């Protein structure tokens, strides 16, 4: 890959994706608040939806926070608390592998349900189908990086990607150079991840930001009163 293309994809494209993610999300929430939902089809083929959804969401959440913490935590912090680069990479491989398998099994069930059930397919949009397939491919690419990572258990490859990610957030103009020699599988994984951030504001993925935190302090009970619909009997003056 040429230096120009590498800089374009991993030095410039990340800022385009993040800018569209932030601005697009704000604009959508402001202009189309009623479209801020996941578009549930839970009444259709419910059992497969529950299993697929639980596996997919649990797996994706573990992967997301694992990447977030693993990539953006300064290397000096891991060194200070005594976690070696090799140990961190092995943990990422094991935890990420288990979560990835959960997520891809769940995503496969959801895709099968969406494509092969006529009622679910009729209730789905092309954007819904596109994003779940895109996520499936991204998870598959992530799992494909595991055999490559097993060949570099010294943590060198992991540090390379940590330095790149942190360089993007501190506006290091040379950040793209850290992934220049990485495997094409890693590069595809990074590029597709950035693309998912780019399309995020225009898909059902925005419901991830609507965490119902108010339920944490809402009372555990609700008072329901039934209105008395019976009309009181009329009384005449003689009574």
N, C-alpha and C positions, 0 to 999 in steps of 0.2 A: 504494500500500500504506500503510495507516494506521501511525501511529507505534507503536501498541500491538502490532500484528501483526509489524512489523519488529523490535521489541525482543524479542518472544516467539521468533521464528524464528532471529534472528541474535545475540541477546544472552543468551537463557536456554536455548534448545534445544541450543546447543553444549555446555553444561555437563552437560545430561542425557545427551547422546550419549556424551561422554567418560567420565562416571561409570559408565554401563552397560557401556561398552567395557572399562574397567579392572576393575571388580568382577565383571562377568559372565565375563570371561576367566579371572580367578583362580579363581572358583567352579567353572567347568567343568573347568579343569585339575586341581583338587583332587578333585572328585566324579566326574568322568567322563573319566579319563585315556585310556581305551581308545577313546573317540570322537574323540580328537585326531588326525585323519588326513584325507587328501584324498579317500579313497574312489576309488581309481584303477580305470579300466576299460580299461587300456592293451592288453589282449589283444584288444579288439574294435575293428575299423577303425583299426588302429594308424597307418597312414601319415597319415591326416587328423588324427589326434590329435597326432602329433609336430609337424607343420607348424603347426597351429592353436595348440598349447600353447606352442611356442617363440616365435612371433610375439606371442601374447597376453602371456606372462610377461615377455619382454624389454621390450615396449612399456609395460606397466603399471609395471614396476620403474623405468624411466626417468621416467615421469610422476610416480610416487609420490615419488621422491627429489628430482625437480625441484620439485615443489610444496613438499616439506618444507623444502628449502634456500631456495627462492625466497621463500616466505612468512614463514618464521620467522627468517631472518638479519636482524639489525638493519640498517635503511637506512643508518645511519652507517658500517657496515663497507664497503658498496658504495661509498659516497662517499669513504671513506678510501683505497681501493685504485684509485680513478679510474674505476670503471664507472658510466657515466651511466644514468639511469633509462630513457632511450630505448633504449640499447644492451641493457640487461638485458631489456626487454620484447621487443625484436626477437629476442634469443636464445631467450627463452621461447616465442615464436610459432613459430620455425623448429624448434627441438628438440622442443617439445611437439607440433607438427603432425606431424612424422615419426613420433614415438613413438605418437601417437594413431592414425595410420593403421595402423601395425603392429598395435596392440592391437585395433582394431575389426575388422580383417580376421581376426586370429586368433580373436577372440571370435565372429565370425560363423561361422567354420568349426566351432568347438566347439559352438555352438548348433545348427547344422544337423546335426551328427553326433549330438547328444543327442536332437533332436526327430524326425529322419527315419530313424534306424536303430532298428528295433524292438528289437534286442538291447541296444543302449546305453540306450534309453529304459526298458527293463524293469529295467536295473541301476541306474538313476538314481532319486533321490528328488525330490520336489517342491521341497524346499529347494535342492537342487543346481541345478535348472533356474531357479528364481527368482533366485538370486544371480548367475548368469552373465548373465541377461537384464537384471538391475538394473545390472550393471557395463557392459553394452553401452550402455544408455541414458545412463549417466554419461559414458562416453567420447564418445558422440555429442554430448552437451551441451557437453563440453569443446571438441570440434572446431568446434561452432557459435559458440563465443565468439571464434574467430580473426578472422572478418570484422569483428566489432565492435572487437576490439583493434587491427586495422590502421587504424582510424579515429582512434586515440589513441596514436600512436607516440612521444608526448612522455613516456610512462611514468606519466602522472597516474593512470590507472585502476589500474595495477599497484600503485602506492604506496598507493592507497586500500585494496586488499585486504590488502596487507602490514600496514598499520596496524590493520586489523580483526583479522586473525589473531593478531598479537602482542598486541593489546589483550585478546583473550580469555584468553591465557595469563598475563597480568599482572593479570587481574581488573579490567580497566577497565570500569566500569559503563556507560560511554557508547560502548562498542566498536561496538554495532549501528548507530550513527548514521553510521559511515563507509561502510556499504554501502546506505544508505537510497536514494540516487539512482542506484544501479547498474542496468544493464539486467536485465530479467526473466530472460534466459538465464543470466546470471551468478548470479542469486539461486537459480534452479532447480538450477544446478550445485552451488552451495554446500550447499543444503538436501539434495539427494540424497547428496552426499558425507558429510554428517553422519549421514544415515539409514543409510548403509552402515556407518559406525562403530558405530551403535546396534545393528545386527543382527549385527555381526561375531562376537561370542562364541557365537552360536547357529547358525553355519553352518560349512561346510568351510574358510572363509577362515582359521580359526585355525591351519591348517598353515603359514601364512606365518611364524609365530613359532617354528617348530621347525626352525631352520636347523641343519643337521648340522655344526656347527663342529668337532666332535671328529675328523672325517675329515681336518682340516688337519694334525694331528700323529700320526694313526694310521700305522703303518708301511705302506709301499707293497706289502708282500708278506704273505702269510699262510702259516703252516706247517700243512699238512694231513697227518695221519697216518692210515694205513689200519690198522685193527685186524686182526691175523692171526686169521682164523676157523678155520684148520686145527688140529685137535686133535693134539697130539704123540702118537706111538705108545706104547702101554703096554709096559713092559719087565717080563718075569717074573724072578723071583729067579735062575732058571737062566742067564739071559743076563748 
